[in-house]
Structure formats: structure tokens, C-alpha cells
Amino acid sequence: MKRTLARPEKIAWARLARTPRIGPVSFHALVARYRTPSAALENLPALAALAPPSADRIEEELRGVEALGARLIASCEPDYPPLLAELDAPPPIIAIRGDATLLARPTVALVGAREGSAAGMMLAERIAADLGEAGIVVVSGLARGIDAAAHKGALATGTAAVLAGGLDKPYPPQNFKLHDMICERGAVISEAPLGTVARARDFPRRNNIISGLSRAVVVIEAALRSGSLITARAAADQGRDVMAAPGSPLDPRARGSNALIKQGATLVESAEDVIAALEALAGASRRPVSAGPLFGAATPAPGLAGRIAALLSPTPVHINDLARLLEQPAGVVAASLMELEMEGRAASLPGGFAATAGAAFS
């Protein structure tokens, strides 16, 4: 049930969400197990030696966020982005600066190469502008190249930028002016605490939020090993539509997007193609969301944690797949994974995925 949290409740919610080694899966499992974040915090010492941030520290963060004209929004609150809330384990708390209501409108992500070609950036800007004219909000990551072009194209109609660092630490410096314009006319989103400087390992988490906020992800120019392909993979895992603009086979920047098309991504050359693809797939169901059984109260079976730990590797695996392999209810697997995560033996990732602890970003 959606409800607005009172300030003490939000402080407890943020304290649990900011506790080291507690990812989205463990957070939601703890809340389901103890009913409230406050009760979960009280029971943390009995579960593992974890140190949540103090209430004063969270209150200081809240004041800092509010000073920016922004808000911390918990995943249980009614103004949390609806598509992001559909994920198996949505980010427990995010900060939004600007117009949060934009994220309740139809959304499409446009991502691509940081060193985009002139043709690629013009295409991204034109598609973004045309999508905006059609009432669609364009989501991207504020990076150089294709991302920046997409934001510029949709600036007049509504665009949302997702940061890897805190709201007060936008990146890169070349896009500070664009960032400020998006704050005034659109929305800027961050999962990271205020004051966090983005590191390389934080960008995959940002990419998961970009795709999670969007009905579809459109890739315009991407190398074979790139963050844009990580976003596309996250979109597919989340049940979002993946689309790509074709490029020259002689241009390394197009190899990743061309590869996506070979693998079944929808080929698009214009906003009309994107809109037509969305309309054609409007009746198709996205990947089933298991929020009910996943976060239901459950008691882990003896020895199950060890069996889960043996299955984990640096390659993320979805909790539903673990449950199927172990022939156990997803809620039981989530509860055992929570214990493993707090022992430092596993890590939960956005979208309901898990991996070995060393493979995850904190």
C-alpha cells in the first residue's frame, strides 16, 4: 500500500537503506520481516554487526536535499516513480530535484556513446525532440555525447537525468550548465547519498535506474563494451523494450547498437518508429513482477544459505532463477540472501539480482 511517510518514519527508512551491506533486496526483505524500518533497525545487531547511519546524519542529509529544492522519496510513497516501483527490488529511497510528476508520464530512455559522432548526436537530439512533442519524457544519464544531445532535444518538453553520484555532485563538469537547466525544467534523480562523488563502479547502478524509469530504452551508437549496452541488458532483464538505431559497420561506435539489432532489438530510425514500436507492444505484458511472494514473510530452510552461496558468482542471477534452481519459494530465498548479504557473503543488485559480494558495488 502506498502512503506518505512522516519525517521520523522517513529517517528510519533512509537509515536502513543507507546501512552498509544492505542492498534493495535485503532492505525489502527486512521490512517485510519486521513490518517497519524502525523494527528492522532494532533487530540488526542480532542479525549481523552492521552500523546504520545515525538519525542525526540522515536529518542532516534531509536538510541538505531540501536546501537544493529537492526531496527524498521512499519506494512506498505515492510520488515514487511508478515504473521504478514495478521492479522486484526497487531502490528503497531516491532523491529527486525538479518536477517529480514528469516521471508519472510515459517515459523512454535514450542512451549512447560518450564520444558520439555528429550524425549520432543530431539523430539523438531530433528523436528526443519529437518524442517530447508526442508527450513522452526522455530519460538519460547526463553523460557527454548522445546522453547530452538527448537531454537538449527534450529540454523544452520534459527530460529526466539520472546521476551516479549525489544530487549535489553532477558529472561530468562539461554538463554542469545542462544539469542546471534540467533542474529548472525537468527532473534530476539520484539514489546516492548527498555528497557522494560518482565512481566508475557506481554507473551500472545508475544505468539500472535509467532503464527502470523507462518503458523502453533506445540505444544510439554504442561500442561492444559500453555502459549503454549495460543499460540495454538491464532493460531486457526488467521487461522493458530494447530498441537501437543502426549505424555504419565501419564505425566502432555502432557495433554495439548493431549487435543489439541482430539479437532482436527493434530497429528504429525516428521517433515515429519508437512510438509505433511502443504501440505495437502496448498489449504485451512485461516480465512478471514477483513483489508479492518475493517480499512475503518466510523462514529460511536449514542449510539453504550455504546452497545459495554456492550458486552465486560474479555474474548476476535473478532471485526468481535461484528460487527455481533450489525449488524453494522466492520469499524463502530472499530471506536467506538477506542473511548472506549482511554477513558479507553476497550482494543484492538492482532489479532483483544477486551476485558474490566482490562483484557488486557498495
C-alpha positions as CSV (number, residue, x, y, z in Angstrom):
1,M,0.0,0.0,0.0
2,K,1.3,3.4,-1.0
3,R,1.5,6.0,1.8
4,T,3.4,9.2,2.6
5,L,5.9,8.8,5.4
6,A,6.1,11.1,8.4
7,R,9.5,12.6,8.9
8,P,10.6,10.2,11.7
9,E,9.4,7.2,9.5
10,K,11.4,8.6,6.6
11,I,14.5,9.0,8.7
12,A,14.2,5.3,9.8
13,W,13.6,4.3,6.2
14,A,16.7,6.1,5.0
15,R,18.8,4.8,7.9
16,L,18.1,1.3,6.9
17,A,18.5,2.0,3.2
18,R,21.9,3.6,3.8
19,T,23.2,0.8,6.1
20,P,26.4,-0.8,4.6
21,R,25.8,-4.2,3.1
22,I,22.1,-3.8,2.9
23,G,21.0,-3.6,-0.7
24,P,17.5,-3.3,-2.2
25,V,16.6,-7.0,-1.8
26,S,17.7,-7.2,1.8
27,F,16.0,-3.9,2.6
28,H,12.6,-5.0,1.4
29,A,13.1,-8.5,3.0
30,L,13.8,-6.8,6.3
31,V,10.8,-4.5,6.1
32,A,8.6,-7.5,5.3
33,R,10.1,-9.5,8.1
34,Y,9.9,-6.8,10.8
35,R,7.0,-4.7,9.3
36,T,8.7,-1.4,9.8
37,P,12.2,0.0,9.2
38,S,12.4,1.1,12.8
39,A,11.8,-2.5,14.0
40,A,14.3,-3.8,11.4
41,L,16.9,-1.3,12.7
42,E,16.3,-2.6,16.3
43,N,17.0,-6.1,15.2
44,L,20.1,-5.5,13.1
45,P,22.5,-6.2,16.0
46,A,21.0,-9.6,16.4
47,L,21.4,-10.4,12.7
48,A,24.9,-9.0,12.0
49,A,27.4,-6.5,13.1
50,L,26.1,-3.6,10.9
51,A,26.3,0.1,11.6
52,P,23.5,2.1,10.2
53,P,24.0,5.9,9.9
54,S,22.7,7.9,12.8
55,A,19.3,9.7,12.8
56,D,21.2,13.0,13.0
57,R,23.2,12.2,9.9
58,I,20.0,11.4,7.9
59,E,18.4,14.5,9.3
60,E,21.4,16.5,8.0
61,E,21.0,14.8,4.6
62,L,17.3,15.6,4.5
63,R,18.0,19.3,5.2
64,G,20.7,19.4,2.6
65,V,18.4,17.8,0.0
66,E,15.6,20.3,0.9
67,A,18.1,23.2,0.6
68,L,18.5,22.2,-3.0
69,G,14.7,22.3,-3.5
70,A,14.7,18.5,-3.8
71,R,13.1,15.7,-1.9
72,L,13.9,12.2,-0.6
73,I,11.2,9.8,-1.8
74,A,10.8,6.3,-0.3
75,S,9.7,3.5,-2.5
76,C,6.4,3.1,-0.5
77,E,5.3,6.7,-1.2
78,P,2.7,7.7,-3.8
79,D,5.0,10.0,-5.8
80,Y,7.7,7.4,-6.2
81,P,8.1,6.8,-10.0
82,P,5.6,4.2,-10.9
83,L,7.7,2.2,-13.4
84,L,10.6,2.1,-11.0
85,A,8.3,0.8,-8.3
86,E,7.4,-2.2,-10.5
87,L,10.9,-3.7,-10.1
88,D,11.2,-6.7,-7.9
89,A,13.5,-4.8,-5.6
90,P,13.3,-1.0,-6.4
91,P,15.8,1.4,-4.9
92,P,14.4,1.9,-1.3
93,I,14.9,5.7,-1.5
94,I,15.8,8.2,-4.2
95,A,16.3,11.9,-4.3
96,I,14.5,14.0,-6.9
97,R,15.2,17.6,-7.8
98,G,12.8,19.3,-10.1
99,D,9.4,18.1,-11.3
100,A,8.9,14.6,-9.9
101,T,5.5,14.4,-11.7
102,L,7.3,14.1,-15.0
103,L,8.2,10.5,-14.1
104,A,4.5,9.5,-13.9
105,R,4.2,10.3,-17.7
106,P,5.2,8.0,-20.5
107,T,9.0,7.7,-20.4
108,V,11.6,6.5,-22.9
109,A,15.4,6.3,-22.3
110,L,17.8,7.5,-25.0
111,V,21.5,6.4,-24.3
112,G,24.6,6.1,-26.3
113,A,28.3,6.8,-26.8
114,R,30.1,9.5,-24.8
115,E,32.2,10.2,-27.9
116,G,29.2,10.2,-30.2
117,S,29.5,11.2,-33.9
118,A,28.0,14.4,-35.1
119,A,25.4,12.3,-37.0
120,G,24.6,10.3,-33.9
121,M,24.1,13.3,-31.7
122,M,21.9,15.1,-34.2
123,L,19.8,11.9,-34.5
124,A,19.5,11.7,-30.7
125,E,18.5,15.3,-30.4
126,R,15.9,15.0,-33.1
127,I,14.4,11.8,-31.8
128,A,14.3,13.3,-28.3
129,A,12.6,16.5,-29.5
130,D,10.0,14.6,-31.5
131,L,9.3,12.2,-28.6
132,G,8.8,15.2,-26.4
133,E,6.3,16.7,-28.8
134,A,4.4,13.5,-28.6
135,G,4.1,13.8,-24.8
136,I,6.9,11.3,-23.9
137,V,9.5,12.2,-21.3
138,V,13.1,11.4,-22.3
139,V,15.3,9.8,-19.7
140,S,19.1,9.7,-19.9
141,G,22.3,9.8,-17.8
142,L,23.7,13.3,-18.3
143,A,26.9,11.9,-19.9
144,R,28.7,13.6,-22.7
145,G,27.8,12.8,-26.3
146,I,24.5,11.0,-27.0
147,D,23.0,11.5,-23.5
148,A,23.6,15.2,-23.5
149,A,22.1,15.5,-27.0
150,A,19.0,13.6,-25.9
151,H,18.5,15.9,-22.9
152,K,19.0,19.0,-25.0
153,G,16.4,17.8,-27.6
154,A,13.8,17.2,-24.9
155,L,14.6,20.1,-22.6
156,A,11.6,22.1,-23.7
157,T,9.1,19.3,-23.2
158,G,10.5,17.4,-20.3
159,T,13.6,15.3,-19.6
160,A,15.0,13.4,-16.6
161,A,18.6,12.9,-15.8
162,V,19.9,10.1,-13.5
163,L,23.1,10.7,-11.7
164,A,25.6,8.2,-10.4
165,G,26.7,10.5,-7.6
166,G,24.7,12.6,-5.2
167,L,22.3,15.3,-6.3
168,D,25.0,17.9,-5.4
169,K,27.7,16.2,-7.3
170,P,26.6,16.1,-11.0
171,Y,29.1,14.7,-13.5
172,P,30.7,15.4,-15.9
173,P,31.8,19.1,-15.4
174,Q,31.1,19.8,-19.1
175,N,27.4,19.3,-18.5
176,F,27.0,21.5,-15.3
177,K,25.0,24.1,-17.3
178,L,22.8,21.5,-18.8
179,H,22.3,19.9,-15.4
180,D,21.1,23.3,-14.0
181,M,18.7,23.7,-16.9
182,I,17.3,20.2,-16.3
183,C,16.8,21.1,-12.6
184,E,14.7,24.1,-13.7
185,R,12.7,22.4,-16.5
186,G,12.8,18.7,-15.8
187,A,13.9,16.3,-13.1
188,V,17.3,15.0,-11.8
189,I,17.3,11.7,-9.9
190,S,19.9,10.1,-7.7
191,E,20.0,7.0,-5.4
192,A,23.3,8.0,-3.9
193,P,23.5,9.9,-0.6
194,L,24.1,13.7,-0.8
195,G,27.8,14.5,-1.2
196,T,28.7,11.2,-3.0
197,V,31.2,11.6,-5.8
198,A,30.5,9.2,-8.6
199,R,33.0,6.4,-9.1
200,A,33.2,4.0,-12.1
201,R,31.5,1.2,-10.1
202,D,28.5,3.4,-9.4
203,F,27.5,3.8,-13.1
204,P,25.9,0.3,-13.5
205,R,23.6,1.1,-10.7
206,R,22.7,4.4,-12.4
207,N,22.1,2.5,-15.6
208,N,19.6,0.2,-13.9
209,I,17.6,3.2,-12.7
210,I,17.6,4.7,-16.2
211,S,16.1,1.6,-17.6
212,G,13.8,1.1,-14.6
213,L,12.3,4.5,-15.1
214,S,11.5,3.9,-18.7
215,R,9.1,1.9,-20.8
216,A,11.8,1.4,-23.4
217,V,15.5,2.0,-23.9
218,V,16.8,3.3,-27.3
219,V,20.5,2.9,-27.9
220,I,22.1,5.3,-30.4
221,E,25.7,4.4,-31.0
222,A,27.4,2.1,-28.5
223,A,30.7,0.2,-28.6
224,L,30.6,-3.5,-27.9
225,R,31.8,-2.9,-24.4
226,S,29.9,0.1,-23.1
227,G,27.6,1.4,-20.4
228,S,24.9,1.8,-23.0
229,L,24.8,-2.0,-23.5
230,I,24.7,-2.5,-19.7
231,T,21.6,-0.3,-19.7
232,A,20.1,-2.3,-22.6
233,R,20.8,-5.5,-20.7
234,A,19.2,-4.1,-17.6
235,A,16.2,-3.1,-19.7
236,A,15.7,-6.6,-21.1
237,D,16.1,-8.1,-17.6
238,Q,13.4,-5.6,-16.3
239,G,11.0,-6.5,-19.1
240,R,11.4,-3.2,-20.9
241,D,11.6,-2.8,-24.7
242,V,15.0,-2.5,-26.2
243,M,15.5,-0.5,-29.4
244,A,18.5,0.6,-31.4
245,A,19.4,2.9,-34.2
246,P,21.5,1.2,-36.9
247,G,24.9,2.6,-37.8
248,S,27.8,2.1,-40.2
249,P,29.5,-1.2,-39.8
250,L,32.8,0.7,-40.3
251,D,32.2,2.8,-37.2
252,P,33.2,1.0,-33.9
253,R,30.7,3.3,-32.1
254,A,27.9,1.4,-34.0
255,R,29.0,-2.1,-33.3
256,G,27.1,-2.4,-30.0
257,S,23.9,-1.0,-31.3
258,N,24.1,-3.1,-34.5
259,A,24.7,-6.1,-32.3
260,L,21.5,-5.4,-30.3
261,I,19.5,-5.3,-33.6
262,K,21.0,-8.7,-34.6
263,Q,19.9,-10.0,-31.2
264,G,16.3,-8.9,-31.6
265,A,16.2,-5.3,-30.6
266,T,13.7,-3.2,-32.5
267,L,15.4,-1.2,-35.3
268,V,14.4,2.5,-35.1
269,E,15.4,5.5,-37.2
270,S,13.0,8.1,-35.9
271,A,10.7,9.0,-33.1
272,E,7.8,7.7,-35.2
273,D,9.5,4.2,-35.2
274,V,9.8,4.4,-31.4
275,I,6.2,5.3,-30.9
276,A,5.0,2.7,-33.3
277,A,7.0,0.0,-31.5
278,L,5.6,1.1,-28.2
279,E,2.0,1.0,-29.6
280,A,2.6,-2.5,-31.1
281,L,3.9,-3.8,-27.8
282,A,1.3,-2.0,-25.6
283,G,-0.7,-5.1,-25.1
284,A,2.2,-7.3,-24.3
285,S,3.0,-8.0,-20.7
286,R,6.3,-7.1,-19.3
287,R,8.4,-9.7,-17.3
288,P,6.2,-10.8,-14.4
289,V,6.9,-8.9,-11.2
290,S,7.2,-11.1,-8.1
291,A,6.8,-8.4,-5.5
292,G,4.2,-10.3,-3.6
293,P,5.9,-13.7,-2.9
294,L,9.4,-12.1,-3.0
295,F,8.8,-9.9,0.0
296,G,6.4,-12.1,1.8
297,A,7.4,-13.3,5.3
298,A,9.2,-16.6,5.2
299,T,11.6,-18.7,7.3
300,P,14.7,-19.9,5.5
301,A,15.2,-23.7,5.4
302,P,18.2,-25.2,7.3
303,G,21.3,-25.1,5.1
304,L,19.7,-23.1,2.4
305,A,22.1,-20.1,2.8
306,G,25.1,-22.3,2.0
307,R,23.4,-23.7,-1.1
308,I,22.6,-20.2,-2.3
309,A,26.2,-19.0,-1.6
310,A,27.5,-21.9,-3.7
311,L,25.3,-20.9,-6.6
312,L,26.4,-17.2,-6.6
313,S,29.2,-16.0,-8.9
314,P,30.4,-12.6,-10.2
315,T,27.7,-12.9,-12.9
316,P,24.4,-11.5,-11.5
317,V,21.5,-14.0,-11.3
318,H,17.8,-13.2,-10.6
319,I,16.3,-14.3,-7.3
320,N,13.4,-15.9,-9.2
321,D,16.0,-18.1,-11.1
322,L,17.7,-19.0,-7.8
323,A,14.3,-20.0,-6.4
324,R,13.6,-22.1,-9.4
325,L,17.0,-23.9,-9.2
326,L,16.6,-24.5,-5.5
327,E,12.9,-25.4,-5.8
328,Q,12.2,-23.0,-3.0
329,P,9.7,-20.1,-2.7
330,A,11.2,-16.8,-3.7
331,G,10.4,-15.3,-0.3
332,V,12.5,-18.0,1.4
333,V,15.4,-17.4,-1.0
334,A,15.2,-13.7,-0.4
335,A,15.3,-14.2,3.4
336,S,18.4,-16.4,3.2
337,L,20.1,-14.0,0.7
338,M,19.5,-11.2,3.2
339,E,21.4,-13.1,5.8
340,L,24.3,-13.8,3.4
341,E,24.4,-10.1,2.4
342,M,24.7,-8.9,5.9
343,E,27.5,-11.5,6.6
344,G,29.4,-10.0,3.6
345,R,29.0,-13.3,1.6
346,A,26.6,-11.9,-1.1
347,A,25.3,-8.7,-2.5
348,S,21.9,-7.7,-3.9
349,L,21.8,-5.7,-7.1
350,P,19.1,-3.5,-8.7
351,G,16.2,-5.3,-10.4
352,G,16.1,-8.3,-8.0
353,F,19.6,-9.7,-8.9
354,A,22.3,-11.1,-6.7
355,A,26.0,-11.9,-7.0
356,T,29.0,-12.6,-4.9
357,A,30.0,-9.7,-2.7
358,G,33.2,-8.8,-4.5
359,A,31.3,-8.3,-7.8
360,A,28.9,-5.8,-6.5
361,F,29.2,-2.0,-6.0
362,S,28.5,-0.8,-2.5
